[in-house]
């Protein structure tokens, strides 16, 4: 908030720095604005220059000049009392006490003998001031300063790891530090639904080494971490990420250990333990916070377990459905395959039946044609061969042939008989001998021996006078 005599407002580019300078140096808006502008927006340099007694330039505007002249007294101004919070973080109580610092500010044009005496008598005051200034710089450094080094979170995590492993390699117990950036540590705590213990390491604090060696790196604290399945993360407050985490957790006292856990749907800092050196009070305070907030984690774990159970049940149902669907599809495919095979078989049988009928019709036509030829041939009157033909069914018929008739004519005469099987072979009764007399066209309907000789006559085959011919059914 701007002072009534000041010239700054919330639109000034250094507004935030002016407000911080006012709180630290206890001056009005106008002086704070001038000091910040002279330091080109560097707050730390402005504080150092102001406390070292460097003169503050007068404002250049007419309104500010008249205001300063109106307020400037004719006599030399008395010393100004500036209250600066130079408290150092206490290891046990964590309290701070303000110290009054009096600094003499003189006019540049005051060169009288009174001024010289004033300077001589003010030397103890300046000595006291410089002592307080060094204390202020020290305390200022305890909080990491306002301008930490520009490094990445990964580099800050690595530097903290190197410091812990190098400086404290001789501690009683090595702790399971999580050496990752802060955001990743939070993600791990959120994903695992576990407590996260955050240690803010201030190497400039007088109690830090004792706290690390006698409280943190002890078997009791490690057992506490293991028993509660907590994650442990730490950072140096002088790094960029350490400064950011310090501000986020609102930590002003060191050493400090914070406890973070899930509350409903977000992470929250549920405990901050600072200034404790002994390990027993530290563990007790953290354990109370864990016991008080364990129900939130249990609720989240139960919800996750329920969701996992529902998901597992859903996946099981989906798997069963997919299995049943696969079985149904397999049955449908099998049914279609059988129907297709049945249809193909029916088509094949129909085709075979059609071909068989065509073959039978063709064979029947041939038999009728051959029968007409055989019937037209008259029985011979000389050189007669009496043939008695016996069929497998027991039937027989006799016919006279000429010695000059071929055996093919005998085959045709037997073929056209009603009791003759479709596929047959002719045999002599005695001596039993097969007569290779089937024509080549008969291959389509019956059995024909390969390499048949030219058809013999009865005389050439030795069948004279009277002979008995047997008909053998090749399909029997």
C-alpha positions, 0 to 999 in steps of 0.5 A, a space after each residue: 500500500 502506497 504512503 500518502 506522501 509517496 509516488 509509487 502505486 501497484 502499476 510501478 514495475 518494481 511495486 513488489 520489490 518496493 513493498 519488500 524494501 519498506 517492510 525490511 528497512 521501515 521507510 516510506 514508499 518514496 524512499 523505497 522507490 528511490 532506493 530500488 530504482 537506484 539499484 536497478 531493481 536489485 533488492 539485495 543491493 538496495 538493502 545493502 546500500 541503504 544500510 551502509 549509509 549511502 545517500 539517497 538521491 532527492 526526487 526530481 519531480 517538482 511535487 516530490 521536491 516541494 514535499 521533501 522541502 516542506 518536510 525537511 527541518 531547519 535544524 540538523 535532523 536527529 538519528 533515525 531508528 530503523 527496526 530490522 528483523 535480524 532473528 536467527 532460527 533457534 534450534 529448540 524454540 523456533 522464535 525470533 526477536 527484533 533488534 533495533 538498529 539506529 543509524 545516523 543519516 547526515 546532510 551532505 552540506 553539513 560541515 560545521 564543527 557540530 557535525 564533526 563532533 556528531 561524527 566522532 560521537 556516532 562512531 560507536 553507533 556505526 560499529 554497532 550498525 555494521 555488526 548488526 548488518 553482518 548478522 542480517 546478511 547471515 540471517 538473510 542467507 539462512 533463507 536461501 536469499 531472494 535470487 537462488 542459482 538458476 539450475 534445473 530440478 534434476 541438477 538440484 537433486 543431483 547436487 543434494 545427493 552428492 552433498 549427502 553422500 560426500 559430507 555424511 558418508 560416515 553417519 550411523 544409518 544411510 537413508 533411502 533418499 529419493 533423488 528425483 525432482 520434487 514433482 516426480 517425488 510427489 507423483 510417486 507418493 500419489 501413485 503409491 498412496 504413501 506418505 512423503 517425508 520432505 527434509 529441507 536442508 539448510 547447510 548454513 544453519 548451526 544445527 543442521 549437521 547435528 540434526 542430520 547425524 543425530 536425528 535423521 541418519 539414525 536407526 530409529 528414524 530409518 525404522 520409522 520410515 520402513 514401518 510406515 512405508 514412507 518415501 524420503 525426499 530432501 533438497 538444499 534450500 539454497 538451490 532454485 528448487 529448494 527455495 521454491 519448495 520452502 516457499 510452497 511449504 511456508 517454512 521459515 524455521 530450520 531444520 525442518 521436516 515436512 510430511 505430505 500425503 493424499 487428502 481426498 483428491 490432492 496432495 497436502 502438507 499435513 505436518 511441519 516439524 522444525 527446530 527439533 534436534 532429538 530424534 524421539 520428538 521428531 518421530 513422535 510428531 511425525 507419527 501423530 500426523 501419520 496416525 491422524 491422516 492414515 484414514 485418508 490413505 486407507 480410503 484411497 487404497 480401498 477405493 483403488 482396490 474396489 476399482 481394481 476389483 471392479 475392473 478385474 471383474 469387468 475384464 473377467 466378464 469381458 474375457 468370458 464374453 469373448 470366449 463365449 463369442 469365440 465358441 459361438 463363432 466357432 460353432 457357426 463356422 463349423 456349422 457353415 463348414 458342415 453345410 458347405 461340405 454337405 452341399 458340396 457332397 450333394 452336388 458331387 453326388 448329384 454330378 456323379 449320379 448325373 454322369 452315371 445316368 448318362 453313362 447308363 443311358 449311353 451304355 443302354 443305347 450301345 447295347 440296343 445298337 449292338 443287339 440289333 447288329 447281333 440279331 441281324 446275323 444269321 446262324 451259320 450252316 457250316 463250320 458250326 461252333 456250338 457255344 453254351 454260355 453260363 452267367 453268374 446268376 445261374 442263367 445260360 443260353 446257347 448259340 451257334 457261331 461260325 469258326 470264322 466269327 471273331 471273339 469280339 462277336 462272341 463278346 457282343 452276343 454275351 453283352 446284349 443278353 439280359 442276364 449279363 452283368 455290365 462289367 464282365 470277362 469271358 473264360 473258357 471252362 476247360 482248360 480255364 483261360 481268359 478270353 481277351 475279346 473286349 473291344 477298346 470302347 468297353 473301357 468306359 463301362 467295364 474292364 479291358 486288359 491292356 495290350 489286347 491282340 487283334 481279335 482272333 477267330 474261333 478257329 484261331 483261338 482253338 474253339 471248335 465244335 462245342 465249347 462252354 464259355 463262363 461269364 465272370 462278374 468283375 464287380 462281384 
